[in-house]
């Protein structure tokens, strides 16, 4: 049907309505005379032509075509990359450049920055509807073109613009990983829209084709999910991200069922079953749970698979675990561990580090392997007569000597004064071991409180090693320390790269247990880090890192400064912003299902366009 | 940059047209892709293929719905007509920037919608700079009819009482009998959506008008 015929048909159909005439006449005041209207347009064009002729050469050299190309590019880039997402250095650069042009408009971005998480949710929702519109409402009557042209379209219209716009974002650090994940999902949405349009243009847009394509696409994404999003850092673990995986799996299955690509029911069922099995196996990485006390007991009872390296107290996973378990009701069976320790001890002999470990074990009542009653008083006498070295080895020797001989009250007091008179230099992690041993010794020597100097060194050390928030509300401690007291270095460190280390956090917690928590330390952020580290896959046993994290978490909860977070009912906006990655992922899945459902079951014969 | 099409070789012509069109997702007419010689490349064939603009046809196709749309933005009937003329003139003057297919209703409708919005915003800014008095005059002037304006005042009142989205579609359709596709292109929605709104608008209008006539009969009866 031609345009004129179509127009006439609809017009006559409308006329059948009894009110059509009345409506048309009621609108007469809006209807202009056709000729007068056309003359008005012509007059305007003529006037504009005269003005253009008078325009200067300067205005002619503004190259409107090029400008419009850049504006088009900017507009499209802005669809996927809001300006307020740009990192601060680039924002500053843009702000400086934009001030002469638009002083006012710069303020429009302030609410955007404040409400960034909510804005990301809004962008996801708007993009979803836009994508559905692009993929479903596109006029199907367009003439066919080859797939190469469709690929050109895809690259030029979506992917290229998106990734070019993403380059400055990736070039700078500092944007939130969660928002980066939302952007990644939007990129996938754009990719899917482009693929749908390719299939439309190459006449492969049936429900079967689209459904199979989406099922494969979602299936592939689901296999990448655990590795890319959850496996290593768990930085999305607390925001419902593990459900993203199952969302993709479910979406793939729904699309496959809607597509019905197989003539026999059995074959479809078999493939879906196979896919489900692979998915369940794969999901082990995404399904994690918090380590429990029972699992730590099992870990200790299981013993080590490797030869036990006997290390000092502050580093020993088993020692830390045993210390922690000793505070509970049920004690583990340590026979396997004792045997392994004794075997290791026989092989390597009586080294000083072993003696520290075994002392602790013996103190806790777990180790009965070797008799240490044969004491050597020579070493203690030597230490007492010389100045104590605050290095770790000096204290280690002192501990050993202390255990080997009963001290008189005067000797105890003298030894304690030596320790208290020491000058800890808080510039390295070596000091921490010494400080902790000193505290332990002071406790053994009598009711001696650590000196204020020691406390100050410990607190300064905790402050220096604190990373501050690294995004996603988690924070902890770093081994990489700036020079002690060097304020400039500390400031520089804020902008340099920082890493969270579990052993560093464990030691810092031990220091805070004895010396208090400095004001700068955000215990809730530290809890988030430890909580993520203490999780393990539901299909795996706990390992030493998770035990360390569990012990650290328990230690944190026993700090006097720790205040459990009050459970409050989250607001709707709070839930929306917190789960923005999940929302973006679900919208992507919903897009696939909607587009599959809206696609025709078979291609209808369409009248070819011009 | 204005390039004389007649001065281009076949290959150059195909490339010149293809590049911007593929960038916007517009397919290439087969005639261009399969062109063997440059003998028949006059303006008429280019217009037929949607490469060049046919202003008269564009006006004929979009005049009614465009005026109705501008009126729905809040322009007075006179301003709506003036603005619509501005829109067509601007579309013609900046036609080089349009990289789509002039035969494509959806593409041209979207193009005109963008221009119309921009011009209407400029019109509003200009109006706000003028005196408050004249602005108020403009506000009371719009298409809301007075009782003495015509015999169809009750129809106008009923139309004015419709929901905005229905009223817009109804006005765009009945002003000059525009097709659903043209209205959809100007509003940036699907034709099916326009059809639905139009159907509901007709039904609601019918209900309103019938209600009025029943009330009028009652009033007559009471007067007797």
Interface residues (C-beta under 8 A of the other chain):
Chain A: X3 X6 X7 X10 X11 X14 X17 X18 X19 X20 X22 X23 X24 X25 X26 X27 X28 X29 X30 X31 X32 X34 X37 X38 X40 X41 X44 X45 X48 X64 X65 X68 X133 X137 X139 X142 X143 X144 X145 X149 X152 X153 X156 X157 X197 X201 X609 X610
Chain B: X1 X22 X23 X24 X25 X27 X28 X29 X30 X48 X49 X50 X55 X56 X59 X60 X61 X63 X64 X67 X68 X71 X77 X80 X81 X82 X84 X85 X86 X88 X89 X92 X93 X96 X97 X103 X106 X143 X145 X149 X150 X152 X153 X155 X156 X159 X170 X171 X173 X174 X175 X176 X177 X178 X179 X180 X181 X189 X190 X202 X205 X206 X209
